[in-house]
């Protein structure tokens, strides 16, 4: 065990809501510390992110103290020891120290405790088993400081046991490694994940989705996903072929273009070759409607982009809109040879930045004025005219538009008389 004042001057710890909660729950025989990811992040020089607080005080005592101090307390998981305190509109999750008395899968019978060592030992990875008090003293019972500094993601205790407690820890192992690790994944942890991979089938699609989408946007996603594929861990989750090469290329393209990482684009690169793949992956991971539509659009004939010149690309941009067009181009680029410096693909990807599609200028009134009655034929003639306008490369002069309208009306009239 070590206790060092490593965060004595951390402003997020010594002032504001965090300091107030620690002071509230750290007096009169009770203790409170920030635990988990916020401590890890701070040691790595990163923003703390979500701040979770553990305390020896029982939930009812946490609620009582909060009420006395005029702080809103919400019993979000009070049966499991969790209370949320709201200070200046910001939530702080406070959980009473716990000890597992029996574990079975994700579930565990727990008892409230006062032992910080046992609380640390029930967590997943050493770098997540750290805690820090109001004075900035970091407590390490599991070797987390050394592992954090080495960027080594290592299970606490026996990896197989930690995984059997919750098989989602397999995905978390790779996600945390992708976000905070360096080099190859810890060998003991990696082999334990492979041995426990059958347990992935017991996880809900919602939990898998959450971890996978976070993993895909982590800094080391390409290497972590490749390690998962080589260990036979991806196929069961995706339900089909995985494409680690296009994923790595998609990540490189996003960086080349200075784009924010997109979990949906990266998921498409990893798993979608045709629209049927998009439907399967969306069902397997219970994706949102927006995510499902985005995958389906990207997977629709992306291979045709390889032969498109800029005129054809403009028509596609008009049809899809900037966001859908951009994502489909990037998928086509990622699946066509992997040249992230390609000037041609870059030009296609950046088309929405230099060209804004005009609105179709012809209206129903233009065709009614030409003697066409309202009804199904009117919708048909509008579609024909729009297709002709696109084929003519978006003309806006009156003569060209009049010719397009006249030709569309003439064609509909011929169809009606034959």
C-alpha positions as CSV (number, residue, x, y, z in Angstrom):
1,X,0.0,0.0,0.0
2,X,1.2,3.5,-0.7
3,X,-0.2,6.9,0.2
4,X,1.4,9.9,-1.5
5,X,0.2,13.6,-1.9
6,X,0.4,13.4,-5.7
7,X,-2.6,15.6,-6.3
8,X,-2.3,18.1,-3.5
9,X,-2.6,21.0,-5.8
10,X,-5.3,19.7,-8.2
11,X,-7.8,22.5,-8.6
12,X,-10.7,20.2,-9.4
13,X,-10.1,18.5,-6.0
14,X,-9.4,21.4,-3.7
15,X,-12.2,23.7,-4.8
16,X,-15.8,23.7,-6.0
17,X,-18.4,20.9,-5.6
18,X,-15.9,18.0,-5.2
19,X,-14.2,19.7,-2.3
20,X,-17.6,20.5,-0.7
21,X,-18.8,16.8,-1.0
22,X,-15.5,15.5,0.5
23,X,-15.7,17.9,3.4
24,X,-19.4,17.1,4.0
25,X,-18.8,13.4,4.2
26,X,-15.3,13.3,5.7
27,X,-16.0,14.5,9.2
28,X,-17.4,13.1,12.5
29,X,-15.9,9.6,12.1
30,X,-16.6,9.2,8.4
31,X,-14.3,9.3,5.4
32,X,-14.8,10.2,1.7
33,X,-12.5,10.0,-1.3
34,X,-12.7,10.4,-5.1
35,X,-12.2,7.0,-6.6
36,X,-11.6,5.4,-10.0
37,X,-11.2,7.0,-13.4
38,X,-10.9,10.6,-12.2
39,X,-7.8,9.7,-10.1
40,X,-6.3,7.7,-13.0
41,X,-6.9,10.6,-15.4
42,X,-5.4,13.2,-13.1
43,X,-2.3,11.1,-12.7
44,X,-2.0,10.9,-16.4
45,X,-2.3,14.6,-16.8
46,X,-5.8,14.4,-18.3
47,X,-9.1,16.1,-17.3
48,X,-10.7,14.1,-14.5
49,X,-14.0,13.5,-16.4
50,X,-16.8,12.1,-14.3
51,X,-16.1,12.3,-10.6
52,X,-17.2,9.4,-8.4
53,X,-16.9,9.6,-4.7
54,X,-16.8,6.7,-2.2
55,X,-17.5,7.1,1.5
56,X,-17.7,5.1,4.7
57,X,-21.0,6.8,5.5
58,X,-24.1,4.8,4.8
59,X,-26.6,6.0,2.3
60,X,-29.1,7.3,4.8
61,X,-26.4,9.2,6.6
62,X,-25.3,10.7,3.2
63,X,-28.9,11.8,2.6
64,X,-29.2,13.2,6.1
65,X,-26.0,15.3,5.8
66,X,-26.9,16.5,2.4
67,X,-30.3,17.7,3.6
68,X,-28.7,19.5,6.6
69,X,-26.3,21.3,4.3
70,X,-29.0,22.3,1.8
71,X,-27.7,20.0,-0.9
72,X,-30.2,18.1,-3.1
73,X,-29.8,14.4,-2.6
74,X,-31.3,11.9,-5.0
75,X,-31.5,8.2,-4.0
76,X,-30.5,7.0,-7.5
77,X,-29.4,3.5,-6.3
78,X,-29.8,3.7,-2.6
79,X,-30.3,-0.1,-2.2
80,X,-26.8,-0.6,-3.6
81,X,-25.4,2.3,-1.7
82,X,-25.5,5.0,-4.3
83,X,-26.8,8.5,-3.8
84,X,-26.4,11.4,-6.2
85,X,-25.7,14.9,-4.7
86,X,-26.5,17.9,-6.9
87,X,-24.4,21.0,-6.3
88,X,-24.8,24.0,-8.6
89,X,-26.5,21.8,-11.1
90,X,-23.7,19.3,-11.3
91,X,-24.3,15.7,-10.1
92,X,-21.8,13.9,-7.9
93,X,-22.4,10.1,-7.5
94,X,-21.6,9.0,-4.0
95,X,-21.4,5.3,-3.1
96,X,-20.9,3.7,0.3
97,X,-17.9,1.3,0.5
98,X,-18.9,-2.2,-0.3
99,X,-17.6,-5.7,-0.1
100,X,-18.7,-8.6,-2.4
101,X,-20.0,-11.5,-0.3
102,X,-21.0,-13.6,-3.3
103,X,-20.6,-13.1,-7.0
104,X,-22.5,-14.8,-9.9
105,X,-22.0,-13.3,-13.3
106,X,-22.6,-9.5,-13.4
107,X,-24.6,-9.7,-10.2
108,X,-23.1,-9.8,-6.7
109,X,-24.4,-9.8,-3.2
110,X,-22.7,-6.9,-1.4
111,X,-22.5,-5.6,2.1
112,X,-21.7,-2.1,3.1
113,X,-18.2,-1.8,4.7
114,X,-15.6,0.6,5.9
115,X,-12.5,-1.1,4.4
116,X,-10.9,0.9,1.6
117,X,-8.6,-2.1,0.7
118,X,-11.5,-4.4,0.1
119,X,-13.4,-1.8,-1.9
120,X,-10.3,-1.3,-4.1
121,X,-9.9,-5.0,-4.6
122,X,-13.4,-5.5,-6.0
123,X,-12.7,-3.1,-8.9
124,X,-11.6,-4.1,-12.3
125,X,-8.2,-2.7,-13.2
126,X,-5.3,-1.5,-11.0
127,X,-5.3,2.0,-12.5
128,X,-9.0,2.2,-11.6
129,X,-8.5,1.0,-8.0
130,X,-6.9,4.3,-6.8
131,X,-8.5,6.8,-4.5
132,X,-7.7,10.3,-3.4
133,X,-8.7,12.3,-0.3
134,X,-9.4,16.0,0.1
135,X,-5.7,16.7,0.8
136,X,-4.7,15.2,-2.5
137,X,-3.2,12.0,-1.0
138,X,-3.5,9.2,-3.5
139,X,-4.1,5.7,-1.9
140,X,-2.9,2.7,-3.8
141,X,-3.6,-0.8,-2.5
142,X,-3.3,-2.6,-5.9
143,X,-0.2,-1.2,-7.7
144,X,-2.3,1.2,-9.8
145,X,0.1,4.2,-9.6
146,X,3.0,2.2,-11.2
147,X,0.6,0.7,-13.8
148,X,-0.9,4.1,-14.7
149,X,2.6,5.6,-15.1
150,X,3.6,2.7,-17.3
151,X,0.2,2.9,-19.1
152,X,-0.3,-0.8,-18.4
153,X,-3.9,-2.0,-18.1
154,X,-3.9,-4.9,-15.6
155,X,-6.7,-6.7,-13.9
156,X,-6.8,-6.6,-10.1
157,X,-6.0,-10.0,-8.7
158,X,-6.9,-13.0,-10.8
159,X,-8.0,-11.9,-14.3
160,X,-10.2,-14.9,-14.8
161,X,-12.1,-14.3,-11.6
162,X,-12.5,-10.6,-12.4
163,X,-13.9,-11.5,-15.8
164,X,-16.3,-14.1,-14.5
165,X,-17.7,-11.5,-12.2
166,X,-18.8,-9.4,-15.2
167,X,-18.0,-10.5,-18.8
168,X,-18.3,-6.9,-19.9
169,X,-14.8,-6.5,-18.4
170,X,-13.5,-8.2,-21.5
171,X,-14.6,-5.3,-23.6
172,X,-13.5,-2.8,-20.9
173,X,-10.1,-4.3,-20.9
174,X,-9.6,-3.5,-24.6
175,X,-11.4,-0.1,-24.3
176,X,-9.3,1.1,-21.3
177,X,-6.2,-0.2,-23.0
178,X,-7.1,1.7,-26.2
179,X,-7.7,4.9,-24.2
180,X,-5.0,4.8,-21.6
181,X,-2.6,1.9,-22.4
182,X,0.6,1.6,-24.4
183,X,2.3,-1.2,-26.2
184,X,0.8,-4.7,-26.3
185,X,-2.1,-5.6,-24.0
186,X,-1.1,-7.2,-20.7
187,X,-0.6,-10.8,-21.6
188,X,-2.3,-12.4,-18.6
189,X,-5.3,-10.2,-19.1
190,X,-5.4,-10.9,-22.8
191,X,-5.3,-14.7,-22.4
192,X,-8.0,-14.5,-19.7
193,X,-10.2,-12.6,-22.1
194,X,-9.8,-15.2,-24.8
195,X,-10.5,-18.0,-22.3
196,X,-13.6,-16.2,-21.1
197,X,-15.0,-15.1,-24.5
198,X,-17.9,-17.5,-24.4
199,X,-19.3,-15.3,-21.6
200,X,-19.8,-12.4,-24.0
201,X,-22.9,-14.1,-25.2
202,X,-24.5,-13.4,-21.8
203,X,-24.2,-9.7,-22.2
204,X,-27.1,-7.4,-23.2
205,X,-26.8,-5.8,-26.6
206,X,-27.1,-2.3,-25.0
207,X,-24.0,-2.9,-22.8
208,X,-22.0,-4.2,-25.7
209,X,-23.0,-1.2,-27.8
210,X,-22.0,1.3,-25.2
211,X,-18.5,-0.3,-24.8
212,X,-17.9,-0.9,-28.5
213,X,-18.7,2.7,-29.5
214,X,-16.5,4.1,-26.8
215,X,-13.7,1.7,-27.8
216,X,-13.9,2.7,-31.4
217,X,-13.1,6.3,-30.8
218,X,-10.3,5.7,-28.3
219,X,-6.8,6.8,-29.3
220,X,-5.5,3.2,-29.7
221,X,-8.6,1.8,-31.2
222,X,-7.0,0.2,-34.3
223,X,-4.5,-1.9,-32.4
224,X,-7.0,-2.8,-29.7
225,X,-9.6,-4.0,-32.2
226,X,-7.0,-5.9,-34.1
227,X,-6.0,-7.7,-30.9
228,X,-9.6,-8.5,-30.3
229,X,-10.0,-9.9,-33.8
230,X,-6.9,-12.1,-33.4
231,X,-8.2,-13.4,-30.1
232,X,-11.6,-14.4,-31.7
233,X,-13.5,-11.9,-29.6
234,X,-15.1,-9.8,-32.4
235,X,-17.0,-12.2,-34.5
236,X,-19.5,-13.2,-31.8
237,X,-20.2,-9.5,-31.1
238,X,-20.6,-8.4,-34.7
239,X,-22.1,-11.6,-36.0
240,X,-20.2,-11.6,-39.3
241,X,-16.9,-10.8,-41.0
242,X,-14.8,-8.0,-39.5
243,X,-12.5,-5.7,-41.5
244,X,-9.7,-4.5,-39.4
245,X,-7.7,-3.1,-42.3
246,X,-10.4,-0.6,-43.4
247,X,-11.0,0.4,-39.8
248,X,-7.3,1.3,-39.5
249,X,-7.5,3.2,-42.8
250,X,-10.7,5.1,-41.7
251,X,-8.9,6.2,-38.5
252,X,-5.9,7.4,-40.5
253,X,-8.2,9.2,-43.0
254,X,-10.0,11.0,-40.1
255,X,-6.7,12.1,-38.7
256,X,-5.4,13.2,-42.2
257,X,-8.5,15.4,-42.6
258,X,-8.5,16.7,-39.1
259,X,-11.9,15.2,-38.3
260,X,-13.4,14.3,-35.0
261,X,-13.4,10.6,-34.5
262,X,-16.8,9.1,-35.4
263,X,-17.9,5.8,-33.8
264,X,-20.5,5.2,-36.5
265,X,-18.1,5.7,-39.3
266,X,-15.5,3.5,-37.7
267,X,-18.1,0.8,-37.0
268,X,-19.1,0.9,-40.7
269,X,-15.4,0.5,-41.7
270,X,-15.1,-2.5,-39.3
271,X,-18.2,-4.3,-40.1
272,X,-20.2,-3.0,-43.1
273,X,-19.5,-4.1,-46.7
274,X,-23.2,-4.1,-47.9
275,X,-26.4,-2.8,-46.5
276,X,-27.3,-6.3,-45.3
277,X,-24.3,-6.0,-43.0
278,X,-25.6,-2.7,-41.6
279,X,-29.0,-4.2,-40.7
280,X,-27.4,-7.2,-39.0
281,X,-24.9,-5.1,-37.0
282,X,-27.7,-2.6,-36.0
283,X,-29.8,-5.5,-34.7
284,X,-26.9,-7.2,-32.9
285,X,-25.9,-4.0,-31.1
286,X,-29.3,-2.4,-30.7
287,X,-28.1,0.7,-32.4
288,X,-30.3,3.9,-32.3
289,X,-32.4,4.8,-35.3
290,X,-30.0,7.5,-36.3
291,X,-27.0,5.1,-36.1
292,X,-28.8,2.5,-38.0
293,X,-29.7,4.9,-40.8
294,X,-26.2,6.2,-41.0
295,X,-24.7,2.7,-41.3
296,X,-27.3,1.7,-43.9
297,X,-26.5,4.8,-46.0
298,X,-22.8,4.3,-45.8
299,X,-23.1,0.7,-46.9
300,X,-25.3,1.5,-50.0
301,X,-23.2,1.0,-53.1
302,X,-20.1,2.8,-51.7
303,X,-18.0,1.0,-54.2
304,X,-19.5,3.1,-57.1
305,X,-17.6,6.1,-55.7
306,X,-14.3,4.7,-57.0
307,X,-15.5,5.5,-60.6
308,X,-17.2,8.9,-59.9
309,X,-16.0,12.1,-61.4
310,X,-16.8,15.4,-59.7
311,X,-20.0,16.0,-61.7
312,X,-21.4,12.6,-60.6
313,X,-20.2,13.3,-57.1
314,X,-22.2,16.6,-57.1
315,X,-25.3,14.7,-58.0
316,X,-24.7,12.2,-55.1
317,X,-24.1,15.1,-52.7
318,X,-27.4,16.6,-53.8
319,X,-29.3,13.4,-53.2
320,X,-27.7,12.5,-49.9
321,X,-27.0,15.8,-48.2
322,X,-23.5,16.8,-46.9
323,X,-23.3,14.5,-43.9
324,X,-24.5,11.2,-45.5
325,X,-22.4,12.0,-48.6
326,X,-19.3,12.7,-46.6
327,X,-19.6,9.5,-44.6
328,X,-20.2,7.3,-47.7
329,X,-17.2,8.8,-49.4
330,X,-15.0,8.1,-46.4
331,X,-16.2,4.5,-46.3
332,X,-15.4,4.1,-50.0
333,X,-12.0,5.7,-49.5
334,X,-11.2,3.4,-46.5
335,X,-12.2,0.3,-48.6
336,X,-10.3,1.3,-51.7
337,X,-6.6,0.6,-51.3
338,X,-5.9,2.4,-48.1
339,X,-4.0,5.4,-49.6
340,X,-4.8,8.1,-47.1
341,X,-2.9,10.7,-49.1
342,X,-5.0,10.2,-52.3
343,X,-5.7,13.6,-53.8
344,X,-8.7,12.3,-55.7
345,X,-10.4,10.8,-52.7
346,X,-9.6,13.9,-50.7
347,X,-11.2,16.1,-53.4
348,X,-14.4,14.0,-53.2
349,X,-14.4,14.1,-49.4
350,X,-14.0,17.9,-49.4
351,X,-16.6,18.6,-52.1
352,X,-19.2,19.8,-49.6
353,X,-16.8,22.5,-48.4
354,X,-16.4,24.1,-51.8
355,X,-19.8,23.4,-53.4
356,X,-23.3,23.9,-52.0
357,X,-26.1,22.1,-53.9
358,X,-28.7,24.5,-55.2
359,X,-32.4,23.8,-54.6
360,X,-34.4,22.4,-57.5
361,X,-35.9,25.6,-59.0
362,X,-39.0,24.1,-60.7
363,X,-42.2,24.0,-58.8
364,X,-45.6,22.3,-59.3
365,X,-47.0,25.7,-60.5
366,X,-44.5,25.6,-63.5
367,X,-46.2,22.4,-64.7
368,X,-49.7,23.4,-64.0
369,X,-49.1,26.5,-66.1
370,X,-48.2,24.1,-68.9
371,X,-51.6,22.5,-68.7
372,X,-50.8,19.5,-66.4
373,X,-53.6,18.7,-64.0
374,X,-53.0,18.2,-60.3
375,X,-52.7,14.5,-59.4
376,X,-50.3,11.6,-59.6
377,X,-48.9,12.8,-63.0
378,X,-47.8,16.0,-61.3
379,X,-45.5,14.2,-58.9
380,X,-44.2,12.1,-61.8
381,X,-43.4,15.0,-64.0
382,X,-41.6,16.7,-61.1
383,X,-39.4,13.6,-60.6
384,X,-38.6,13.5,-64.3
385,X,-37.7,17.1,-64.4
386,X,-35.5,16.9,-61.4
387,X,-33.6,13.9,-62.9
388,X,-33.1,15.9,-66.1
389,X,-31.9,18.9,-64.2
390,X,-29.3,16.9,-62.3
391,X,-28.1,15.2,-65.6
392,X,-27.7,18.7,-67.1
393,X,-25.5,19.7,-64.1
394,X,-27.9,22.0,-62.2
395,X,-28.6,24.7,-64.7
396,X,-30.4,27.8,-63.3
397,X,-30.9,30.0,-66.4
398,X,-34.5,30.4,-67.5
399,X,-34.1,29.0,-71.0
400,X,-32.6,25.7,-69.8
401,X,-35.2,25.3,-67.1
402,X,-38.1,26.0,-69.5
403,X,-36.7,23.3,-71.9
404,X,-36.4,20.8,-69.1
405,X,-40.0,21.5,-68.0
406,X,-41.4,21.3,-71.5
407,X,-39.6,18.0,-72.2
408,X,-40.9,16.5,-68.9
409,X,-44.5,17.5,-69.7
410,X,-44.2,16.1,-73.2
411,X,-42.9,12.8,-71.9
412,X,-45.7,12.5,-69.4
413,X,-48.3,13.4,-72.0
414,X,-46.9,10.7,-74.3
415,X,-47.0,8.1,-71.5
416,X,-50.7,9.0,-70.8
417,X,-51.7,8.5,-74.4
418,X,-50.0,5.1,-75.0
